[in-house]
Amino acid sequence: MLKLYRLSDTEKSYWETWENNGEHTVHWGQLGTRGDFKHLTSSPDREATAVIQDEVHQKAREGFRPIESDHHFILLIEYPVEGMGTAQDIEKRHKLQARMNDTLGWTGLGHCDGGSIGSGTMEVCCFVVDFEIASRVIAQDLEGTEFRNFTRIYKEG
């Protein structure tokens, strides 16, 4: 997977691509939105990877760059649990981790990196490129779901 960003005071855009079973997906948009996507497959005339490489070069000319993982924010979503938590709490955490991977991935914001449980709380850990936008998108995404009862969304460190 290749993720590129163009972040300024006036614009926050993403462009990414990945390959899955011979089909390439290109996904782009404004940070925090689901954006647009297209699927590419190779044809007798042209390899999909060559088309994507041309797009990567064009995006670089337009100012898109990768953001290294050590420049992502660590965002935590916290929930109350009794003591060390239950099997149901762990199941809920796993479902939320999958949901956050989907939500953050399709809005260009980042990904989920697991979680923890114990001592009265359960957390889901996410790496995001923009904390403010990500916390808004997450809060909206969780509204009205089984995950709405979080106590806080906060930045580690």
C-alpha positions in Angstrom: 0.0 0.0 0.0 1.2 3.5 -0.9 -0.4 6.5 0.9 0.4 10.1 -0.2 -0.8 13.3 1.4 -0.9 17.0 0.5 -1.5 19.0 3.7 -1.5 22.7 3.9 -3.5 25.4 5.8 -6.1 25.4 3.0 -6.1 21.8 1.8 -5.8 18.4 3.3 -5.9 15.7 0.6 -4.9 12.0 0.4 -4.2 9.6 -2.5 -3.5 5.9 -2.0 -3.2 2.7 -3.9 -3.0 -1.0 -3.1 -3.1 -4.3 -4.9 -5.4 -7.2 -4.1 -5.5 -10.4 -6.1 -4.2 -8.8 -9.3 -6.6 -5.8 -9.1 -5.3 -2.4 -8.1 -7.4 0.1 -6.2 -6.7 3.9 -6.3 -8.5 5.9 -3.7 -8.4 9.7 -3.2 -10.2 12.6 -1.6 -10.3 15.3 1.0 -9.0 14.1 4.4 -11.9 12.9 6.5 -14.1 12.0 3.6 -14.8 8.7 1.9 -13.5 10.2 -1.4 -13.5 8.4 -4.7 -11.9 5.3 -6.0 -11.3 3.2 -9.1 -10.1 -0.3 -9.8 -7.5 -1.0 -12.4 -6.5 -4.3 -14.0 -3.9 -4.9 -16.5 -4.8 -5.1 -20.2 -3.0 -6.4 -23.2 -2.0 -2.8 -24.0 -0.8 -1.6 -20.6 0.1 -3.0 -17.2 -1.9 -1.5 -14.3 1.3 -0.9 -12.4 2.6 1.3 -15.2 -0.6 3.4 -15.0 -0.4 3.7 -11.2 3.3 4.6 -11.4 2.4 7.4 -13.8 -0.2 8.6 -11.3 2.3 8.4 -8.5 4.8 10.7 -10.4 1.9 13.1 -11.2 0.9 13.2 -7.5 4.5 13.9 -6.5 4.6 16.8 -9.0 1.4 18.1 -7.4 3.1 18.1 -3.9 1.8 14.8 -2.5 4.2 13.1 -0.1 4.1 10.1 2.3 3.8 10.8 6.0 6.2 8.6 8.0 4.6 6.5 10.7 6.6 8.4 13.4 4.8 11.6 12.3 1.3 10.1 12.9 -0.6 11.0 16.1 -1.6 8.2 18.5 -5.3 8.5 19.0 -7.0 6.4 21.7 -10.7 5.6 22.2 -11.5 4.8 25.8 -14.3 2.8 27.3 -15.1 1.9 30.9 -15.0 -1.8 31.9 -15.4 -3.6 35.2 -12.0 -4.6 36.6 -10.0 -6.4 33.9 -12.9 -6.6 31.5 -14.9 -9.6 30.2 -14.9 -11.8 27.1 -17.7 -9.6 25.8 -15.6 -6.5 26.3 -12.7 -8.1 24.3 -15.1 -9.1 21.5 -16.4 -5.5 21.4 -12.9 -4.2 21.2 -12.1 -6.5 18.3 -15.2 -5.4 16.5 -14.3 -1.7 17.1 -10.8 -2.3 15.9 -12.1 -3.7 12.6 -14.6 -0.8 12.3 -11.8 1.8 12.9 -9.6 0.2 10.3 -12.4 0.6 7.8 -13.5 4.1 8.9 -10.0 5.5 9.1 -8.8 3.8 6.0 -11.6 4.9 3.8 -11.4 8.5 5.0 -7.6 8.7 4.4 -6.9 9.3 8.1 -4.9 6.2 9.2 -5.4 2.8 10.7 -6.1 0.9 14.0 -3.2 -0.7 15.7 -4.9 -2.9 18.3 -5.9 -2.1 21.9 -5.7 -2.9 25.5 -7.9 -3.7 28.4 -7.6 -3.8 32.2 -7.8 -1.7 35.4 -11.2 -0.3 34.6 -10.7 0.8 31.0 -10.5 -0.5 27.5 -8.7 1.4 24.8 -8.5 1.1 21.0 -5.3 2.6 19.6 -5.2 4.3 16.2 -2.4 6.0 14.2 -3.8 9.1 12.4 -2.4 11.9 10.3 -4.7 14.6 11.7 -5.9 14.2 15.2 -8.7 16.8 15.1 -10.3 15.6 11.9 -9.9 11.9 13.0 -11.6 12.5 16.4 -14.6 14.3 14.7 -14.9 11.5 12.1 -14.7 8.8 14.8 -17.2 10.4 17.1 -19.7 10.8 14.1 -19.1 7.2 13.0 -19.8 5.8 16.5 -22.9 7.8 17.1 -26.0 5.6 17.4 -24.0 2.4 17.4 -23.0 -0.2 20.1 -19.7 1.8 20.4 -21.3 5.2 21.3 -20.6 4.9 25.0 -16.9 5.8 24.8 -15.7 8.0 27.7 -13.2 10.0 25.6 -11.1 10.2 22.5 -7.7 11.5 23.3 -4.2 12.0 22.0 -1.4 10.0 23.6 1.6 11.9 24.7 
